[in-house]
Structure formats: C-alpha cells, structure tokens
Amino acid sequence: MALERFIGIDLAWAHDEARARPNETGVAVIDGEGEILDCGWTRGIDGAAEWIASVAGGGASSLAFVDAPLVVDNASGQRPCEREVGRRYGRWKVSANSTNRASPRLAGVRLLDRLRAAGWRYDDGRGGPPGDGGALSECYPYTTLVGAPELGYPLSRPTYKRRPASVSTARWRAVRAEVCDELIARLAGLATADPPLRLDSHPVARRLLDEPTPEAAGPYKHREDLIDALLCAWTASLWVRHGLTRCQVLGPGESDGPEPAGDVATIIAPARPEQRRDGIAR
C-alpha cells in the first residue's frame, strides 16, 4: 500500500517515571498533499502510542519520524549518527546530544518497543524510503531547518531554541519569540513546496499563524513542541517524495568499527550538497 500518512513525533525524551508528570510530546500527521490531518500534544509513552494508533489508519499507509533516539546500543559516549550530525551540519551550528545506554533519556527506545508490539517496525533508511507503511525512523528537526533550502537557512540554524552568547539573558525571551515567528512564516511558505505543508489546514496549526509566539517559558515550549512535530512529519514526506536525492542517512562509518548486529542507529536528515557525507551533489 502506498504511503499516504506522515507522522511526526517530537518525543519528550525522559522516562515517564523520571518525573511526576511527563513533559509534553508534540504530535502531527499530514498527508501527501500537505494537509494536516491532526496535530497537538500528548504526554508519556502510552499517550504517544495511543495517539499514533488513532491516526495511523492501521499503520499500513503510515510512516512515522521521531525526534528521539530509537536505537541505542552503545554503552557510553555518543552514537555514531550523533557524531555525524556535528560533522555534516556543525558549520551551520547544529550538533546532537550524546545518547548511550546509561542515559536517562531513552523514551524513544521504549516507544519503539511499544510500537513493535503493535506491529510497527524500525527502518534505518539505508535502503532508501520504505515501500510500505508501519515503519518508524529517527530524524532531527535542526537538520531539516538547515538542510532543506525551502526553509531559507543557508548559513546557520535559527536561534529559536538555544540562546547564543551574543544575546543577553534579559533579551533572550523576546528575541526567541521573534525568531520563532519568523520560522513559522517560513513554514507557511511550504504550502507551495514539493512536498507541501499547509499550516492553515488545521485549526491547531493555524493558531501558529494567527497568534504571536508567547515569551513565557511554558507557553513557548508548548508551541515549540508542535513546530518540531510538524517538521518531523514534513521530513518524512520529503524522504518518501525525494529519497536520497534530498536526504542522507547518518550512521556508522568505517571509522566506527564493525557494524553492530541487529538494528543500526541512524538519523535521516535533509541535506544540501555541501552537507552530504558522500560529498556528491545529486
């Protein structure tokens, strides 16, 4: 069955039991025409899995991209795919957090286990986009921001999350909100992209356009999680539409030693020619 639904999950990474109430997870699902079929927020592994089941149409026509480590087999240090983010996108001020089996932030691993029990499978992307649905892959929205020319960040990532040293703490919230509004305007421009994303096609997403970004930390993070979920969903659609001509698969290289047995941890990332690990413009 052709892939028709693209699910994006900005998963709260911490284990559910690590806090009395799990942080919010942003969720979104779009179709191949860029219409947002559903979007919003949920909490915890159970909440994310239940939402996915409710929008996946049985899973046969759905692909899910998750912003969280799904496969973690290293005892310490950083996963090779995380190192590759820094190598390929560091010039754009994009790097990845380190994840290993000692990390307390392994909610993605648990989500993958939960979805596998429901019939989903992990897809590392090394064979190109999957031919059918029910697959789950890892992505990283920051690589989409700088790797997709449609979003217009050719030199550096936007500062909508992390405060740069050049911005004082006193000014940071106002600057962050302004940059976030600019990013939302660029997301709105994807309505005419290939593939498209139509922010105005769902009332929850439309509020991103209609309401200014709040400066207060909690409401701001609420908005940010939804933006990242929409970026994940659009990245899944881009991957299926254009495959390795527009995206690259970050993972273990020859310098990382023997390839691990079983699932291979990868990140599927949009890439400009100068960001590609193979150095080839496609």
GUVO-42504 format. One record per residue (C-alpha): residue in three letters; y, x, z. Coordinates in steps of 0.25 Angstrom, whole numbers, plus 5000, padded with zeros to 4 digits. Each point is the difference from the previous one (the first is absolute). Example, Ala and Ser with C-alpha at 12.3 -4.5 7.8 and 13.67 -1.06 7.14 Angstrom:
! GUVO-42504
ALA498250495031SER501450064998
//
This chain:
! GUVO-42504
MET500050005000ALA501450054996LEU500950055012GLU501049895002ARG500550025014PHE500650125006ILE500150015015GLY500950095008ILE499850035015ASP501050095008LEU499050015011ALA500450035015TRP499250135002ALA499850005015HIS498749945005ASP500149865005GLU499650045014ALA501150115001ARG501149895003ALA500049875007ARG500549944986PRO499850074987ASN501150034991GLU500349914988THR499350034987GLY500749964987VAL499249934990ALA500249954986VAL499249964988ILE500549994985ASP499449964987GLY500150084987GLU501349934996GLY500750055013GLU500049865007ILE499950025015LEU498849905004ASP500250035015CYS500750105009GLY500450015014TRP499450075013THR498850005008ARG499550085013GLY498850085002ILE498750024992ASP499549865002GLY501349944995ALA500150104988ALA498549974996GLU500249855002TRP501250004991ILE499450084989ALA498849905000SER501049894999VAL500750054987ALA498950084993GLY499449894993GLY498650045004GLY500450154997ALA499350004986SER501450014993SER500850075011LEU500350155002ALA500750045014PHE500850125002VAL500250045015ASP501150095006ALA499150065010PRO498950115001LEU498749934996VAL499050114999VAL500250115011ASP498850105001ASN500850135004ALA499850045015SER501450065001GLY501250034992GLN500549934988ARG499249934989PRO500150074986CYS500649874994GLU501150015010ARG500350154997GLU500049964985VAL501149905003GLY500950125005ARG499650094989ARG500349904989TYR501249925006GLY500650105010ARG501150034991TRP500449855001LYS500050015015VAL498749935001SER498850045009ALA498949935007ASN499650005015SER498750075004THR498849925003ASN498650045006ARG498949945008ALA500850045013SER501249914995PRO500349875008ARG500549944987LEU498749964993ALA500249864998GLY499850014985VAL498650065002ARG499749875009LEU500649914989LEU499150064989ASP498849995009ARG500349855003LEU500349974985ARG498750074996ALA499249915009ALA500749884992GLY499550064986TRP501250094997ARG499850154995TYR500850135001ASP500550054987ASP500650144999GLY500649994987ARG499450124994GLY499349924989GLY501349934996PRO500449865004PRO498849915004GLY499449914990ASP499849885009GLY500549955014GLY499750015014ALA500550155001LEU500950075010SER500850124998GLU501050085008CYS501450024995TYR501350055006PRO501349934996TYR500950125001THR499350064988THR500249874993LEU501550015003VAL500250144994GLY498849994990ALA500449874992PRO501250034992GLU500349855000LEU500550015014GLY501050114996TYR499850115011PRO499850124991LEU500550105010SER499749965014ARG499449885008PRO500949905006THR500450025014TYR499649865004LYS499050045011ARG500250145005ARG501450055005PRO500550124992ALA500750115008SER501249974993VAL500249865006SER500449995014THR499249925010ALA501249915002ARG500149974985TRP498549994997ARG499749855001ALA501249964991VAL499650114990ARG498549965000ALA500449854998GLU500950044988VAL498950084994CYS499049905002ASP500849894993GLU500250104988LEU498550015000ILE499849855000ALA500949994988ARG499250104992LEU498749935004ALA500749874994GLY500150084987LEU498550014999ALA500149864995THR500150054986ALA499050125002ASP498650024995PRO499449965008PRO501049905007LEU500349975014ARG500849875002LEU500750005014ASP500649864997SER498649944998HIS499749985015PRO500949945011VAL499750115010ALA500250114990ARG501349934995ARG500650025013LEU500050154998LEU501049974989ASP500849895007GLU500250065013PRO500650145004THR499150105007PRO500249995015GLU500450125007ALA499249975013ALA498750085001GLY499049895002PRO500549914988TYR500250124992LYS498550045001HIS499649864997ARG500750014987GLU499550144997ASP498549965002LEU500249894990ILE500650094990ASP498950105001ALA499049904998LEU500649954987LEU500150154996CYS498550015002ALA499749874993TRP500850054988THR499450145000ALA498649934999SER500549924988LEU500650134994TRP498750075002VAL499249894993ARG501049994988HIS500250154997GLY498950075008LEU500150164999THR501149994990ARG501049965011CYS499350045013GLN499250115006VAL498950015010LEU500350105011GLY498850055008PRO499150135002GLY500250114990GLU499250134998SER500750075011ASP499649905010GLY498550045000PRO498849914997GLU500349864997PRO499649915012ALA498749924999GLY500349854999ASP501449944998VAL501150094996ALA501349985006THR501149984989ILE501449954998ILE500349934987ALA501550044997PRO500949974989ALA500550134993ARG501050054991PRO499550114991GLU500650115009GLN499349955012ARG498649994994ARG499050105006ASP499450034987GLY501450034994ILE499849924988ALA501049904995ARG499249884995
//
